[in-house]
Amino acid sequence: MSAVTRTRAFVVERPAAALVAPLLLFDLLVFVAPFGLLLRISLSERQPARAYAEGTWSTGGYEYLLDPSNTLASVLGFTFAFAAVVTVLSVVVATLYAHAMWRANGALRVVLTAGALVSMFTAIVVKLFAAILVISPNGVLNTALVGSGLLSEPLQLVNNAAGAVIGQLYIVAPYSVLAVYSVLSTVDESLLEAARDLGASGPHAFREVVIPHAVPGMLVAGVISFTWSVGSYAAPLLLGSGSERTAGIAVSDLLLREFDWPAAAALATTVTLSVVAALVAAHIGVSRLKVTTDAQ
């Protein structure tokens, strides 16, 4: 039996497996194989004269991460703290914005949706330079605040941690908004109106009706924000200062300046595994939430 005949028989007998097979092959080539190579480099020996010593095995790259003589441990700590702050802010902003989209009608809903989509489809570097023009000491925001008399001096929102957070939030918020809105769009608005008719105030109805239904979308938004932020590079580099050094910046320095591929790969592997752990935790949370909802 020829290979073509065997393939045709497989497709006819197992159509579901035949549909999944190309996706599995894509994942294998694009994700699994590169991660395997990354893991292999992280377990090679660190040699001053060579970026990558082929054929060697060592845990020196991971030991270097914990070495108190360098700052990589603090870089990892800052990266996770930075990602956590951005994630919380992103989920809050996304929930409020998605709720406004859900409750809006006609042209207002179109404008709000377009605002999220246009920001999402704009290149990251373009968005960050636009943010610099808006929030820098001589930018549009500070000029308006100082000119109106609300502030006596400009706010320092760039070249510090605040700038890095704002820049990263500008990157991830549109994706979080769509994640929450996709869930809210399936909710019957009459539930909110019923709560208002029964005497609930606007904030009370939002807390008791909207938030419980939005939780799955909020979890997805949290995962998106965390995975983007834990590997952040552009926002801390352009809007932060030298103190806002994330794992992405450290990996770049190890690769391009110090030519220490094992340490760079070890740091990148650690960040990747943290993202996988976040995905697993989110999957467990969504599964338990679904079980609880079905039981009710």
C-alpha positions as CSV (number, residue, x, y, z in Angstrom):
1,M,0.0,0.0,0.0
2,S,1.4,3.4,-1.1
3,A,1.8,6.3,1.3
4,V,-0.9,8.2,-0.6
5,T,-3.3,5.3,-0.1
6,R,-2.5,5.0,3.6
7,T,-2.9,8.7,4.1
8,R,-6.3,8.7,2.3
9,A,-7.5,5.7,4.4
10,F,-6.4,7.5,7.6
11,V,-8.3,10.6,6.6
12,V,-11.5,8.6,5.8
13,E,-11.3,6.4,8.9
14,R,-10.3,9.1,11.4
15,P,-11.4,12.5,10.1
16,A,-11.1,14.2,13.5
17,A,-7.5,13.0,14.0
18,A,-6.7,14.1,10.4
19,L,-7.9,17.6,11.2
20,V,-5.9,17.9,14.4
21,A,-2.7,16.4,12.9
22,P,-1.6,19.6,11.0
23,L,-2.1,21.7,14.2
24,L,-0.1,19.2,16.2
25,L,2.6,19.3,13.6
26,F,2.6,23.1,13.6
27,D,2.9,23.2,17.4
28,L,5.7,20.7,17.3
29,L,7.7,22.7,14.7
30,V,7.0,26.2,16.0
31,F,6.8,25.7,19.8
32,V,8.0,22.3,21.1
33,A,11.2,22.0,18.9
34,P,12.4,25.6,19.6
35,F,11.8,25.2,23.3
36,G,13.7,21.9,23.3
37,L,16.6,23.7,21.7
38,L,16.4,26.5,24.3
39,L,16.4,23.9,27.1
40,R,19.4,22.2,25.5
41,I,21.4,25.4,25.3
42,S,20.5,26.2,28.9
43,L,22.1,22.9,30.0
44,S,25.4,23.5,28.2
45,E,28.6,24.5,29.8
46,R,29.3,28.2,30.2
47,Q,32.7,29.1,28.6
48,P,34.1,32.6,28.5
49,A,35.5,32.2,25.0
50,R,32.4,30.6,23.4
51,A,28.8,31.6,23.3
52,Y,27.6,28.0,23.0
53,A,29.8,25.0,23.8
54,E,28.2,22.2,21.7
55,G,28.3,18.7,23.2
56,T,28.7,19.9,26.8
57,W,26.3,19.4,29.7
58,S,26.1,21.6,32.8
59,T,23.7,23.3,35.1
60,G,25.9,26.4,35.3
61,G,23.4,28.6,33.6
62,Y,20.8,28.0,36.3
63,E,23.4,28.3,39.0
64,Y,24.4,31.6,37.6
65,L,20.8,32.8,38.0
66,L,21.0,32.3,41.7
67,D,24.6,33.6,42.1
68,P,24.4,36.6,44.5
69,S,27.3,38.3,42.6
70,N,24.9,39.2,39.8
71,T,21.5,40.9,39.7
72,L,19.6,38.2,37.8
73,A,17.6,37.0,40.8
74,S,16.5,40.6,41.5
75,V,15.7,40.9,37.8
76,L,13.4,37.9,38.0
77,G,11.8,39.3,41.1
78,F,11.1,42.6,39.5
79,T,9.8,40.9,36.3
80,F,7.2,38.9,38.2
81,A,6.2,41.9,40.4
82,F,6.0,44.1,37.3
83,A,3.8,41.5,35.5
84,A,1.6,41.1,38.5
85,V,1.0,44.9,38.8
86,V,0.3,45.2,35.0
87,T,-2.0,42.2,35.2
88,V,-4.2,43.6,38.0
89,L,-4.4,47.0,36.4
90,S,-5.2,45.4,33.0
91,V,-8.0,43.3,34.3
92,V,-9.6,46.2,36.2
93,V,-9.4,48.5,33.2
94,A,-10.5,45.8,30.8
95,T,-13.5,44.9,32.9
96,L,-14.7,48.6,33.2
97,Y,-14.1,49.3,29.5
98,A,-15.8,46.0,28.4
99,H,-18.8,46.8,30.6
100,A,-19.1,50.2,29.0
101,M,-18.9,48.5,25.5
102,W,-21.6,46.0,26.6
103,R,-24.0,48.7,27.9
104,A,-23.4,51.1,25.1
105,N,-25.6,51.3,22.0
106,G,-25.3,52.4,18.4
107,A,-22.5,54.8,17.5
108,L,-21.0,54.8,21.1
109,R,-20.5,51.1,21.0
110,V,-18.8,51.3,17.6
111,V,-16.5,54.0,18.8
112,L,-15.5,52.1,22.0
113,T,-15.0,48.9,20.0
114,A,-12.9,50.7,17.3
115,G,-10.8,52.2,20.1
116,A,-9.8,48.8,21.3
117,L,-9.3,47.3,17.9
118,V,-7.2,50.2,16.5
119,S,-4.9,50.1,19.5
120,M,-4.6,46.3,19.2
121,F,-3.7,46.5,15.5
122,T,-1.1,49.3,15.9
123,A,2.6,48.3,16.0
124,I,4.0,48.1,19.6
125,V,6.9,50.5,18.9
126,V,4.4,53.0,17.3
127,K,2.1,52.8,20.3
128,L,5.0,53.3,22.8
129,F,6.4,56.3,21.0
130,A,2.9,57.7,20.9
131,A,2.6,57.2,24.6
132,I,5.9,59.1,25.1
133,L,4.5,62.0,23.2
134,V,1.4,62.0,25.4
135,I,2.8,61.4,28.9
136,S,6.3,62.9,28.8
137,P,7.0,66.1,30.8
138,N,6.5,68.2,27.7
139,G,3.8,65.9,26.3
140,V,0.1,66.6,25.6
141,L,-1.1,65.4,29.0
142,N,1.2,67.5,31.1
143,T,0.9,70.5,28.9
144,A,-2.9,70.4,29.3
145,L,-2.7,69.9,33.1
146,V,-0.1,72.5,33.7
147,G,-1.8,75.0,31.3
148,S,-5.2,74.6,33.0
149,G,-3.7,75.3,36.4
150,L,-4.5,71.8,37.8
151,L,-0.8,71.1,38.3
152,S,2.1,73.4,39.1
153,E,4.7,71.1,37.5
154,P,4.6,68.2,35.1
155,L,4.0,64.6,36.2
156,Q,7.0,62.4,35.9
157,L,5.5,59.5,33.9
158,V,8.5,58.4,31.8
159,N,11.9,57.0,32.6
160,N,10.6,55.4,35.7
161,A,8.5,52.4,36.9
162,A,5.3,54.3,36.2
163,G,6.2,54.8,32.6
164,A,7.1,51.1,32.2
165,V,3.7,50.1,33.7
166,I,1.7,52.5,31.6
167,G,3.5,51.4,28.4
168,Q,3.0,47.7,29.1
169,L,-0.6,48.4,30.1
170,Y,-1.1,50.2,26.8
171,I,0.1,47.1,25.0
172,V,-2.0,44.4,26.8
173,A,-5.2,46.2,27.7
174,P,-6.9,45.9,24.2
175,Y,-6.5,42.1,24.3
176,S,-7.9,42.0,27.8
177,V,-10.8,44.2,26.8
178,L,-11.9,41.8,24.0
179,A,-11.5,38.8,26.3
180,V,-13.9,40.2,28.9
181,Y,-16.3,41.7,26.3
182,S,-16.6,38.3,24.6
183,V,-18.0,36.9,27.8
184,L,-20.2,39.8,28.7
185,S,-21.7,39.9,25.2
186,T,-23.3,36.5,26.0
187,V,-25.0,37.8,29.2
188,D,-28.7,38.8,29.1
189,E,-28.8,42.5,29.9
190,S,-32.2,42.0,31.5
191,L,-30.5,40.5,34.5
192,L,-28.8,43.8,35.2
193,E,-32.1,45.6,34.7
194,A,-33.9,43.2,37.0
195,A,-31.3,43.9,39.7
196,R,-31.9,47.6,39.3
197,D,-35.7,47.1,39.5
198,L,-35.2,45.2,42.8
199,G,-33.5,48.2,44.3
200,A,-29.8,47.5,43.7
201,S,-27.7,50.6,43.0
202,G,-25.5,50.8,39.9
203,P,-22.3,49.7,41.7
204,H,-24.1,47.0,43.6
205,A,-25.7,45.6,40.5
206,F,-22.3,45.7,38.8
207,R,-20.7,43.8,41.6
208,E,-23.4,41.2,42.0
209,V,-24.4,40.6,38.4
210,V,-21.7,41.7,36.0
211,I,-18.6,40.6,37.9
212,P,-19.7,36.9,38.5
213,H,-20.5,36.5,34.8
214,A,-17.3,38.2,33.7
215,V,-15.0,36.1,35.8
216,P,-14.1,33.6,33.0
217,G,-13.2,36.5,30.7
218,M,-11.3,38.2,33.5
219,L,-9.2,35.0,34.0
220,V,-8.4,34.9,30.3
221,A,-7.5,38.6,30.4
222,G,-5.2,38.0,33.4
223,V,-3.4,35.2,31.6
224,I,-3.0,37.3,28.5
225,S,-1.7,40.2,30.5
226,F,0.7,38.1,32.6
227,T,2.2,36.2,29.7
228,W,2.8,39.4,27.8
229,S,4.1,41.3,30.7
230,V,6.5,38.6,32.2
231,G,8.3,38.7,28.8
232,S,8.1,42.5,28.4
233,Y,11.0,44.2,26.6
234,A,9.9,47.3,24.6
235,A,7.9,49.1,27.3
236,P,10.4,49.0,30.1
237,L,13.2,49.8,27.7
238,L,11.5,52.8,26.1
239,L,9.5,54.2,28.9
240,G,11.4,52.9,31.9
241,S,14.8,53.7,33.3
242,G,17.9,51.5,34.0
243,S,16.3,50.4,37.2
244,E,13.3,48.8,35.4
245,R,15.3,45.8,34.1
246,T,13.1,42.9,33.1
247,A,14.0,39.4,32.2
248,G,13.5,40.2,28.5
249,I,16.1,43.0,28.7
250,A,18.5,40.8,30.8
251,V,18.2,38.0,28.2
252,S,19.1,40.4,25.4
253,D,22.1,41.7,27.3
254,L,23.3,38.2,28.0
255,L,23.0,37.2,24.4
256,L,24.3,40.3,22.6
257,R,26.7,41.9,25.1
258,E,28.1,39.1,27.2
259,F,27.6,36.2,24.7
260,D,26.5,34.0,27.6
261,W,24.0,31.8,25.8
262,P,23.6,29.2,28.6
263,A,22.7,31.8,31.2
264,A,20.4,33.6,28.7
265,A,18.7,30.3,27.8
266,A,18.3,29.4,31.5
267,L,16.7,32.7,32.2
268,A,14.4,32.4,29.2
269,T,13.5,28.8,30.2
270,T,12.6,30.0,33.7
271,V,10.3,32.7,32.3
272,T,8.7,30.3,29.9
273,L,8.0,27.7,32.6
274,S,6.4,30.4,34.7
275,V,4.1,31.3,31.8
276,V,3.2,27.6,31.4
277,A,2.4,27.5,35.2
278,A,0.2,30.5,34.8
279,L,-1.7,28.8,31.9
280,V,-2.2,25.6,33.9
281,A,-3.4,27.6,36.9
282,A,-5.8,29.5,34.7
283,H,-7.1,26.3,33.1
284,I,-7.7,24.8,36.6
285,G,-9.4,27.9,37.7
286,V,-11.8,28.0,34.7
287,S,-12.5,24.3,35.1
288,R,-13.4,24.6,38.7
289,L,-15.5,27.7,38.0
290,K,-17.4,25.8,35.3
291,V,-18.0,22.9,37.7
292,T,-19.3,25.3,40.3
293,T,-21.6,27.0,37.9
294,D,-23.0,23.8,36.5
295,A,-23.7,22.6,40.1
296,Q,-25.7,25.7,40.8
